[in-house]
Amino acid sequence: MSEVAISIKYENVEICCVDVKFGSDRLRVIVYYHPPRYTAADEQYIDLSLRCFSGLLSGVASQAILMGDFNFPKTDWIQYTAPANSFYDKFMTFVNENGLDSFNLCYNQHGGKTYRI
């Protein structure tokens, strides 16, 4: 396993990335946290986070897992819907453009079903 260097321009993004080798195969694991706030400053954090994700996912010749707490509890991964606002729109656009999919069924702290990528 080896830590993946993340550019200093993303120092305020709560993220960790490692490459795990299995013989000749490699799995990139990215772990992320977005606080449950939705202010103008948080929108800038989302923009910065998505740029960071793009850099970490680009050029990866192997599989990648992007996981963590994104704090988008109103995303319905079964119906593939989300509220129409800039936070959710940017996130869902990123998911679509990068061919990401939800994997785990979880319950959020409010008892509702949520699927997280």
C-alpha positions as CSV (number, residue, x, y, z in Angstrom):
1,M,0.0,0.0,0.0
2,S,1.3,3.5,-0.8
3,E,0.0,6.9,0.0
4,V,-1.0,9.0,-3.0
5,A,0.4,12.6,-2.8
6,I,-2.3,15.2,-2.9
7,S,-1.5,18.7,-4.1
8,I,-1.1,21.4,-1.5
9,K,-3.9,23.4,-3.2
10,Y,-6.3,20.8,-1.7
11,E,-4.9,21.1,1.8
12,N,-8.3,22.2,3.2
13,V,-10.2,19.3,1.7
14,E,-10.7,16.4,4.2
15,I,-9.4,13.6,2.0
16,C,-7.0,10.7,2.1
17,C,-5.9,8.5,-0.8
18,V,-3.9,5.3,-1.1
19,D,-3.1,2.8,-3.8
20,V,-3.3,-0.8,-2.7
21,K,-1.5,-3.4,-4.8
22,F,-2.7,-7.0,-5.4
23,G,0.0,-8.7,-7.4
24,S,0.0,-6.7,-10.7
25,D,-3.4,-5.0,-10.0
26,R,-3.9,-1.8,-8.2
27,L,-6.9,-0.3,-6.4
28,R,-7.0,3.4,-5.6
29,V,-9.0,4.1,-2.4
30,I,-10.1,7.7,-1.8
31,V,-11.8,8.6,1.5
32,Y,-13.6,11.9,1.9
33,Y,-15.6,14.0,4.4
34,H,-17.9,17.0,3.7
35,P,-19.3,18.7,6.7
36,P,-23.2,18.9,6.7
37,R,-23.3,22.6,5.9
38,Y,-24.5,24.3,2.7
39,T,-23.2,27.9,2.7
40,A,-21.5,29.8,-0.1
41,A,-18.1,28.9,1.5
42,D,-19.2,25.2,1.5
43,E,-20.1,25.5,-2.2
44,Q,-16.5,26.6,-2.8
45,Y,-15.4,23.5,-0.8
46,I,-17.5,21.3,-3.0
47,D,-15.9,22.8,-6.1
48,L,-12.4,22.3,-4.7
49,S,-13.3,18.8,-3.6
50,L,-14.6,17.8,-7.1
51,R,-11.4,19.2,-8.7
52,C,-9.4,17.1,-6.3
53,F,-11.4,14.0,-7.1
54,S,-11.0,14.6,-10.8
55,G,-7.2,14.7,-10.4
56,L,-7.1,11.6,-8.3
57,L,-9.3,9.7,-10.6
58,S,-7.7,10.8,-13.9
59,G,-5.1,8.6,-15.4
60,V,-5.9,5.7,-12.9
61,A,-5.3,2.6,-15.0
62,S,-7.0,0.4,-12.4
63,Q,-10.2,0.4,-10.3
64,A,-11.0,3.2,-7.8
65,I,-13.2,3.5,-4.8
66,L,-14.4,6.9,-3.7
67,M,-16.0,6.6,-0.3
68,G,-16.8,8.7,2.7
69,D,-19.5,11.0,4.1
70,F,-20.5,13.4,1.4
71,N,-23.5,14.7,3.4
72,F,-26.0,14.6,0.6
73,P,-28.7,12.8,2.5
74,K,-31.5,13.7,0.1
75,T,-29.9,11.8,-2.8
76,D,-32.1,8.8,-3.7
77,W,-29.9,6.3,-5.4
78,I,-32.7,3.9,-6.2
79,Q,-34.8,6.5,-8.1
80,Y,-31.6,8.4,-9.0
81,T,-32.9,11.7,-7.9
82,A,-31.7,14.6,-5.8
83,P,-32.9,18.1,-4.9
84,A,-32.4,20.7,-7.6
85,N,-29.8,23.0,-6.0
86,S,-26.2,23.8,-6.9
87,F,-24.7,21.4,-4.3
88,Y,-26.6,18.3,-5.5
89,D,-26.4,19.4,-9.1
90,K,-22.6,19.6,-9.1
91,F,-22.2,16.4,-7.2
92,M,-24.6,14.4,-9.4
93,T,-22.9,15.8,-12.6
94,F,-19.6,14.7,-11.3
95,V,-21.0,11.2,-10.5
96,N,-22.4,10.9,-14.0
97,E,-19.4,12.3,-15.9
98,N,-17.0,9.9,-14.1
99,G,-19.2,6.8,-14.4
100,L,-19.5,6.4,-10.6
101,D,-22.2,4.3,-9.0
102,S,-23.6,3.7,-5.5
103,F,-22.5,0.5,-3.8
104,N,-23.5,0.4,-0.1
105,L,-27.0,0.7,1.4
106,C,-26.7,2.8,4.6
107,Y,-29.1,4.5,7.0
108,N,-28.6,8.1,7.7
109,Q,-28.7,9.5,11.2
110,H,-32.3,10.5,10.7
111,G,-33.4,6.9,10.1
112,G,-34.0,7.3,6.3
113,K,-32.5,5.0,3.8
114,T,-29.6,6.6,1.9
115,Y,-27.3,5.1,-0.7
116,R,-23.8,6.4,-0.7
117,I,-21.1,6.0,-3.3
